[in-house]
Amino acid sequence: MFKILSKEFLCSAVAKFEIEAPLIARKARPGQFVIIRIDEKGERIPLTLNDWSQEKGTITLVALEAGATTKRLLSLREGDYLMDVVGPLGKPAEIRKYGKVACVGGGVGIACVYPEVRAFKEAGNYVISIIGARTRELLIFEEEIRKFSNELYVTTDDGSYGQKGLVSDALRELIEGGKELDLVLAVGPVPMMKAVADVTRPYGIKTVASLNPIMVDGTGMCGCCRVEVGGKTKFACVDGPEFDAHQVDFDLLAARNRRYLEEERRAMEGLGRRS
């Protein structure tokens, strides 16, 4: 059992949890994730590690209410327990000194990109961060990311804060304005990551995307997280989750992520009846 030591709502549908997990904290690296299960009958879901402390023996996870399981997760309180937290899983991000690195985060992906922003900065890179959300109320981790960024650009779809538009628009403007980049990292919704890859592809800028397919076991046994990269099948849980964004078939990934929408709808209805 894994105790929730603290819980904080970052906005109406996103919460941050600090969880007691000393063994995971000891091995955690930027870019990795865990798979959690709330109780014995619960669904297994992957969550990217947002932060960790070896000294305290804790990990920090950020979750968006997107279905029945995350709705249940966000209803938990400080002092409650998760039955399972498995990890750290996945290959760590390749953190080294590249030069100028642009870290692009969208939605709850901003929380996922944060540890890499910090790591790239600590590795001696010039870090340009671009973060965006649909509206100001949904924007998270701005000040945390600002702390480790040489430049920070903020966008909102509706123009309620920062630059109106998408994170890919802001990235395009920087590149077209002459900004030379050695690496671009994209973390967020599938359409956002695809748009970022489309922006950088004509310029030949190395671009990495952290993929978020459906997962079950997280160890490469079930095959649920398979993605197509460069025409070959890869498992995001063991081969990734980070891949060359210019080689990813984002349309196939989006289609697979929509496969269980009907089941998710029924699960939400069942949760509503029980409550």
C-alpha positions in Angstrom: 0.0 0.0 0.0 1.2 3.5 -0.9 0.1 6.4 1.3 -1.0 9.7 -0.1 1.0 12.2 2.0 -0.5 15.3 0.4 -2.9 16.4 -2.3 -3.3 19.7 -4.0 -5.7 20.8 -6.7 -3.8 22.7 -9.4 -7.1 23.6 -11.2 -10.6 22.2 -11.2 -9.7 18.9 -12.9 -6.0 18.5 -12.2 -4.5 17.4 -8.8 -1.0 16.8 -7.6 -0.3 13.9 -5.2 2.8 13.3 -3.0 3.0 9.6 -2.4 5.2 7.6 -0.1 7.2 5.3 -2.3 10.9 5.2 -1.2 12.0 2.4 -3.5 10.6 4.2 -6.6 12.1 7.5 -5.5 15.5 5.9 -5.2 15.6 4.9 -8.8 13.4 7.6 -10.6 14.8 9.4 -13.6 13.3 12.2 -15.8 11.0 10.8 -18.5 9.9 7.7 -16.6 6.5 6.8 -15.3 4.6 4.6 -12.9 1.5 2.5 -13.2 -1.0 2.8 -10.4 -4.1 0.9 -9.2 -6.4 2.4 -6.6 -7.8 -0.9 -5.3 -8.1 -4.6 -6.0 -10.7 -4.2 -8.7 -9.2 -1.0 -10.1 -8.0 -0.2 -13.6 -4.2 0.1 -14.1 -3.2 3.5 -15.5 0.2 5.1 -16.3 1.2 8.4 -14.8 4.4 10.2 -15.6 6.7 11.0 -12.7 6.4 14.8 -12.0 9.0 14.8 -9.2 10.6 12.7 -6.5 12.7 13.0 -3.4 15.2 10.3 -2.3 15.6 12.0 1.0 11.9 12.0 1.8 11.2 8.7 0.0 8.4 10.3 -2.0 7.2 10.6 -5.6 4.9 13.3 -7.0 2.2 12.5 -9.6 -0.1 14.9 -11.4 -3.4 13.5 -12.7 -6.2 15.0 -15.0 -9.7 13.8 -14.5 -10.3 12.2 -17.9 -12.3 9.0 -17.0 -13.7 6.9 -14.3 -10.4 5.9 -12.8 -8.9 9.4 -12.7 -12.2 10.7 -11.3 -11.9 8.2 -8.4 -8.2 9.1 -8.0 -9.0 12.8 -7.6 -11.7 12.0 -5.0 -9.0 10.5 -2.7 -7.7 12.5 0.2 -4.5 12.9 2.2 -4.0 9.8 4.3 -5.7 7.5 1.8 -3.8 4.7 0.2 -3.2 3.4 -3.4 -3.1 -0.4 -3.6 -0.3 -0.5 -6.2 2.3 1.9 -7.6 4.7 0.1 -9.9 7.8 1.7 -11.2 9.9 3.5 -12.3 9.0 2.2 -15.8 10.2 3.1 -19.2 13.5 4.3 -20.5 14.8 7.5 -18.9 15.1 10.6 -21.1 18.5 11.2 -22.7 19.6 14.1 -20.6 22.9 15.7 -21.7 24.3 19.0 -23.0 22.8 19.6 -26.4 23.0 23.4 -26.6 19.6 25.0 -27.0 16.7 22.8 -26.0 13.0 23.7 -26.4 10.7 21.9 -24.1 7.1 22.1 -25.2 4.3 21.1 -22.8 0.5 21.2 -23.4 -2.3 20.6 -20.9 -1.3 18.2 -18.1 1.8 17.4 -20.2 3.2 20.6 -18.6 3.6 18.7 -15.4 5.2 15.8 -17.2 7.7 18.0 -19.0 8.8 19.8 -15.8 11.4 17.3 -14.6 13.1 17.3 -18.0 13.1 21.1 -18.1 14.9 21.0 -14.8 17.3 18.2 -15.9 18.2 19.9 -19.2 19.0 23.1 -17.4 21.1 21.3 -14.7 23.0 19.6 -17.6 24.1 23.0 -18.9 21.6 23.6 -21.7 20.0 26.9 -22.7 16.4 26.0 -22.1 13.4 27.5 -23.9 10.1 26.4 -22.5 6.8 26.7 -24.3 3.7 25.8 -22.3 0.0 26.1 -23.2 -3.5 25.3 -22.1 -7.0 25.8 -23.4 -7.6 28.7 -21.0 -5.8 30.4 -18.1 -7.6 28.5 -15.4 -6.1 25.2 -16.8 -2.5 26.4 -17.0 -0.3 24.7 -14.4 3.4 24.7 -13.3 4.2 28.1 -14.8 6.4 29.3 -12.0 8.1 26.0 -11.4 9.1 25.8 -15.1 10.1 29.5 -15.2 12.7 28.8 -12.5 14.7 26.5 -14.8 14.1 28.2 -18.1 16.2 30.8 -19.9 13.1 31.8 -21.9 9.5 31.0 -21.2 6.6 31.4 -23.6 2.9 30.8 -22.5 0.0 30.3 -24.8 -3.7 29.8 -24.3 -6.2 28.7 -27.0 -8.6 31.4 -26.1 -6.1 34.2 -25.5 -7.1 34.6 -21.8 -3.4 34.6 -20.8 -0.1 34.9 -22.6 -0.1 34.5 -26.4 -3.3 33.5 -28.1 -2.9 30.3 -30.0 -1.2 26.9 -29.8 2.2 26.0 -28.4 3.2 24.8 -31.9 2.4 28.4 -33.2 4.8 29.8 -30.6 7.5 27.3 -31.6 7.0 28.1 -35.3 7.4 31.8 -34.6 10.7 31.2 -32.8 12.1 29.1 -35.5 11.0 31.4 -38.3 12.4 34.3 -36.3 15.9 32.7 -36.6 16.1 30.8 -33.3 18.4 27.9 -33.7 17.5 24.8 -31.7 19.5 21.6 -31.1 16.6 19.6 -29.6 12.8 19.9 -29.2 10.9 17.9 -26.6 7.1 17.6 -26.9 4.8 16.3 -24.1 1.1 16.6 -24.3 -2.0 15.6 -26.2 -1.4 13.6 -29.4 -2.5 16.4 -31.8 -0.2 18.8 -30.1 2.8 16.5 -30.4 2.0 15.9 -34.0 1.8 19.6 -34.7 5.2 20.2 -33.0 6.7 17.4 -35.2 5.2 19.0 -38.3 6.8 22.4 -37.4 10.3 21.1 -36.8 10.4 18.5 -39.6 11.2 20.9 -42.5 14.1 22.3 -40.5 15.6 18.9 -39.6 15.6 19.7 -35.8 15.9 16.7 -33.6 12.5 16.3 -32.0 11.4 13.8 -29.3 7.8 13.1 -28.2 6.8 11.3 -25.0 3.9 9.1 -26.1 0.9 8.3 -24.0 -0.8 5.2 -25.4 -3.2 2.9 -23.4 -1.2 0.7 -21.1 -2.0 -2.3 -18.9 1.1 -4.1 -17.5 3.8 -1.6 -18.4 6.5 -4.3 -18.9 6.0 -5.2 -22.6 3.9 -8.3 -22.0 0.4 -7.3 -23.1 1.2 -5.2 -26.2 -1.6 -2.7 -25.5 0.9 0.2 -25.8 2.2 -0.6 -29.2 3.0 2.3 -31.4 4.4 2.6 -34.9 7.7 4.3 -35.2 9.6 4.5 -38.5 7.3 1.8 -39.8 8.2 -0.6 -37.0 6.1 -1.7 -34.0 7.4 -0.5 -30.7 6.1 -0.8 -27.1 5.9 2.5 -25.4 6.4 1.0 -22.0 9.7 -0.6 -22.6 11.1 0.9 -25.8 9.9 4.4 -24.8 7.9 6.4 -23.8 10.1 8.8 -25.8 10.6 8.4 -29.5 11.8 10.3 -32.6 8.7 12.5 -33.2 9.4 12.6 -36.9 9.1 8.8 -37.1 5.9 8.4 -35.0 2.6 7.5 -36.7 0.5 9.9 -34.6 -2.7 9.1 -36.6 -2.5 5.5 -35.6 -1.7 6.4 -32.0 -4.8 8.7 -31.9 -7.0 6.0 -33.3 -5.8 3.4 -30.8 -6.4 5.9 -27.9 -10.0 6.2 -29.0 -10.6 2.5 -29.1 -12.2 2.2 -25.7 -14.2 5.4 -25.5 -17.5 3.5 -25.3 -16.2 1.3 -22.4 -15.0 4.5 -20.7 -18.4 6.1 -21.1 -20.1 3.1 -19.5 -17.6 3.1 -16.7 -18.4 6.8 -16.0 -22.1 6.0 -16.0 -21.6 3.2 -13.6 -19.5 5.4 -11.3 -22.2 8.0 -11.3 -24.8 5.4 -10.3 -22.7 4.2 -7.4 -22.1 7.7 -6.1 
